[in-house]
């Protein structure tokens, strides 16, 4: 069976450290998989992303796996994108104008705060055909998105997985006292 480079599992929380030339310091980003539903011909995960720096903001979006693609409707470093074609294979290339991406390896080793991972998928994206920079991202089998370096010339950022856990329970709702 092929490695699952972006598992869609309910109640999983991925915590990232996000550094960017757009702000000072490092932000914390939490990606919570709130639900996973199998639909005809696809699986859809509802995701909540919480970004914490000086303040906190939250976005909800979906991640979809169909027979041909794993696609995120939003994301941390950039908006929505085709993460990778299915099944992943070395040498696979695709265009999302004006960018072009390629799976360059399925055997990379990556060491991040969350751990050491082997047999990672490495994707290189040429931004605007390489004229605006590039992005290199890694996905670990059974874990998902673990590291990305993005250099778009006017924006440079790095995303690193620091922990994998469970989505915390929602705080109890406050009842009005009478």
NORWO-V118406 format. One record per residue. N is the residue number from 1. RES is the residue in three letters. NEAR is the number of other C-alpha atoms within 12 Angstrom. Layout:
n-><N/N>
res-><RES/RES>
near-><NEAR/NEAR>
This chain:
n-><1/2/3/4/5/6/7/8/9/10/11/12/13/14/15/16/17/18/19/20/21/22/23/24/25/26/27/28/29/30/31/32/33/34/35/36/37/38/39/40/41/42/43/44/45/46/47/48/49/50/51/52/53/54/55/56/57/58/59/60/61/62/63/64/65/66/67/68/69/70/71/72/73/74/75/76/77/78/79/80/81/82/83/84/85/86/87/88/89/90/91/92/93/94/95/96/97/98/99/100/101/102/103/104/105/106/107/108/109/110/111/112/113/114/115/116/117/118/119/120/121/122/123/124/125/126/127/128/129/130/131/132/133/134/135/136/137/138/139/140/141/142/143/144/145/146/147/148/149/150/151/152/153/154/155/156/157/158/159/160/161/162/163/164/165/166/167/168/169/170/171/172/173/174/175/176/177/178>
res-><UNK/UNK/UNK/UNK/UNK/UNK/UNK/UNK/UNK/UNK/UNK/UNK/UNK/UNK/UNK/UNK/UNK/UNK/UNK/UNK/UNK/UNK/UNK/UNK/UNK/UNK/UNK/UNK/UNK/UNK/UNK/UNK/UNK/UNK/UNK/UNK/UNK/UNK/UNK/UNK/UNK/UNK/UNK/UNK/UNK/UNK/UNK/UNK/UNK/UNK/UNK/UNK/UNK/UNK/UNK/UNK/UNK/UNK/UNK/UNK/UNK/UNK/UNK/UNK/UNK/UNK/UNK/UNK/UNK/UNK/UNK/UNK/UNK/UNK/UNK/UNK/UNK/UNK/UNK/UNK/UNK/UNK/UNK/UNK/UNK/UNK/UNK/UNK/UNK/UNK/UNK/UNK/UNK/UNK/UNK/UNK/UNK/UNK/UNK/UNK/UNK/UNK/UNK/UNK/UNK/UNK/UNK/UNK/UNK/UNK/UNK/UNK/UNK/UNK/UNK/UNK/UNK/UNK/UNK/UNK/UNK/UNK/UNK/UNK/UNK/UNK/UNK/UNK/UNK/UNK/UNK/UNK/UNK/UNK/UNK/UNK/UNK/UNK/UNK/UNK/UNK/UNK/UNK/UNK/UNK/UNK/UNK/UNK/UNK/UNK/UNK/UNK/UNK/UNK/UNK/UNK/UNK/UNK/UNK/UNK/UNK/UNK/UNK/UNK/UNK/UNK/UNK/UNK/UNK/UNK/UNK/UNK/UNK/UNK/UNK/UNK/UNK/UNK>
near-><6/15/22/25/34/35/28/36/30/26/24/30/32/39/36/34/32/33/30/27/20/19/14/12/16/21/30/30/34/38/44/36/33/29/24/23/21/18/12/11/13/20/26/29/33/29/34/31/32/29/27/23/21/12/11/14/16/21/22/25/27/30/39/36/33/23/16/19/24/31/29/31/25/24/28/41/35/23/15/19/28/31/43/43/29/26/24/32/22/23/19/26/23/26/21/20/15/17/24/29/32/33/32/23/24/30/22/23/21/27/20/26/18/23/18/21/27/24/25/34/43/38/40/34/38/29/26/20/21/19/15/20/24/29/34/33/38/42/40/35/28/22/33/36/44/42/41/35/30/32/30/27/19/13/21/24/32/33/35/37/37/27/26/29/21/19/25/18/12/11/7/7/7/7/6/5/4/3>
